[in-house]
Amino acid sequence: MDGRTGRRPRKVATPTQRALVLLTRREHSRRELVRKLVARGLDAAEVDAAVENLAQAGWQDDVRFAQSLLRSRAGSGYGPVRVRAELQTHGLGEETVAQAFEAFEGSWEDIAADLVQRRFGADIATNPVQRRKAADLLYRRGFPADCVSAAIRRRTSD
């Protein structure tokens, strides 16, 4: 027992234990997990081995992380161009990103149209300035041109 605080001294957590703490909070890409653990002062070789073991045991999975991030960003109104770019910043390969997009069951056009409806409401049908602002928003959010025009058309015809 520690005489000053009356507590037992803490055991030093292993890289595997620290990685599991992070993974229980949310999914992490392999690269992100390694970066966080090394930044906390753990040995890079030990971290690599721990993350590899966790991946083999199914605790860490880049495809699952990509699918989770894709669903989250799509639910927040971001388009496929933006989501793909963000996934690549997490160190995910093109094959992993493609698997996540193949498993995605949403409609990018529906997501874009819903975002336009939430932000602009009925104004968009009669106001060309609002239509332009809606299109600009969708482009900034990472929707491709065909999806933008379809979403604007849907909202003006309602």
C-alpha positions in Angstrom: 0.0 0.0 0.0 1.1 3.5 -0.7 1.5 5.3 2.6 0.4 8.7 1.3 -2.8 7.8 -0.4 -3.7 4.5 1.2 -4.0 2.9 -2.2 -2.2 0.0 -3.7 0.3 1.1 -6.4 -0.9 0.6 -9.9 0.4 -2.2 -12.1 1.8 -0.9 -15.4 -0.6 -1.8 -18.2 0.7 -3.8 -21.1 0.3 -2.6 -24.7 -2.4 -5.1 -25.2 -4.4 -3.9 -22.2 -4.0 -0.3 -23.2 -5.1 -1.1 -26.7 -8.2 -3.0 -25.4 -9.1 0.1 -23.4 -9.1 2.2 -26.5 -11.0 -0.4 -28.5 -13.7 -0.8 -25.9 -14.5 2.9 -26.4 -14.8 2.8 -30.2 -13.4 1.1 -33.3 -9.9 2.2 -34.3 -7.9 1.6 -37.5 -4.7 -0.3 -37.0 -2.6 2.7 -37.9 -4.5 5.0 -35.5 -4.2 2.5 -32.6 -0.5 2.1 -33.1 0.0 5.9 -33.3 -2.0 6.5 -30.1 -0.1 3.8 -28.1 3.3 4.9 -29.3 2.4 8.5 -28.4 1.7 7.4 -24.9 5.3 6.2 -24.6 5.0 2.5 -25.3 7.6 0.6 -27.3 6.8 0.6 -31.0 7.8 -3.1 -31.5 5.7 -4.2 -28.5 2.7 -2.1 -29.8 2.9 -3.6 -33.3 3.0 -7.1 -31.8 0.0 -6.4 -29.5 -2.1 -4.8 -32.2 -1.3 -7.7 -34.6 -2.4 -10.2 -31.9 -5.6 -8.2 -31.3 -6.3 -8.2 -35.0 -5.9 -11.9 -35.3 -8.2 -12.4 -32.3 -10.8 -10.2 -33.9 -10.7 -7.3 -31.5 -9.3 -4.9 -34.1 -10.5 -5.0 -37.7 -9.8 -2.3 -40.3 -12.9 -3.3 -42.4 -15.2 -3.1 -39.3 -13.6 0.3 -38.5 -14.2 1.6 -42.0 -17.8 0.4 -42.0 -18.4 2.1 -38.7 -16.9 5.4 -39.8 -18.8 5.3 -43.1 -22.1 4.7 -41.4 -21.3 7.5 -38.9 -20.3 10.1 -41.5 -23.2 9.2 -43.8 -25.6 9.6 -40.9 -24.1 13.0 -40.3 -24.8 14.0 -43.9 -21.4 13.6 -45.6 -21.0 12.2 -49.1 -19.0 9.4 -50.5 -16.1 11.5 -51.7 -15.5 13.0 -48.3 -15.9 9.7 -46.5 -13.5 7.9 -48.8 -10.9 10.7 -48.3 -11.3 10.4 -44.5 -10.9 6.7 -44.6 -7.7 7.0 -46.5 -6.3 9.4 -43.9 -6.7 6.6 -41.4 -4.2 4.5 -43.3 -6.7 2.1 -44.8 -6.0 0.5 -48.2 -8.2 0.9 -51.2 -9.4 -2.7 -50.8 -10.5 -2.1 -47.3 -12.3 1.1 -48.3 -14.0 -0.7 -51.2 -15.2 -3.5 -48.9 -16.8 -0.9 -46.6 -18.5 0.9 -49.4 -19.8 -2.5 -50.8 -21.4 -3.3 -47.4 -23.0 0.2 -47.1 -26.8 -0.2 -47.6 -27.7 3.5 -47.7 -28.5 5.7 -50.7 -26.2 8.7 -51.2 -29.0 10.4 -53.1 -31.4 10.0 -50.2 -28.8 11.3 -47.8 -28.2 14.3 -49.9 -31.9 15.0 -50.4 -32.6 14.7 -46.6 -29.7 17.1 -45.9 -31.2 19.6 -48.3 -34.6 19.3 -46.8 -33.3 19.7 -43.2 -31.2 22.8 -44.1 -33.4 24.6 -46.6 -36.9 23.2 -46.3 -39.5 24.3 -48.8 -37.6 27.5 -49.8 -35.5 25.6 -52.3 -38.4 25.0 -54.7 -39.0 28.7 -55.4 -35.6 30.3 -54.7 -32.7 29.8 -57.1 -30.3 31.4 -54.7 -31.2 28.7 -52.1 -30.8 26.0 -54.7 -27.3 27.2 -55.4 -26.5 27.3 -51.7 -27.9 23.8 -51.3 -25.7 22.6 -54.2 -22.6 24.3 -52.7 -23.3 22.6 -49.4 -23.6 19.2 -51.0 -20.4 19.7 -52.9 -18.6 20.7 -49.7 -20.0 17.7 -47.9 -18.5 15.4 -50.5 -21.3 14.5 -52.8 -20.6 13.9 -56.5 -22.2 16.1 -59.2 -24.9 13.5 -60.3 -26.0 13.0 -56.7 -26.2 16.8 -56.1 -28.3 17.5 -59.2 -30.6 14.5 -58.4 -31.1 15.7 -54.8 -31.8 19.3 -55.8 -34.2 18.0 -58.5 -36.1 15.9 -56.0 -36.5 18.7 -53.6 -37.7 21.2 -56.3 -40.3 18.7 -57.6 -41.8 17.9 -54.2 
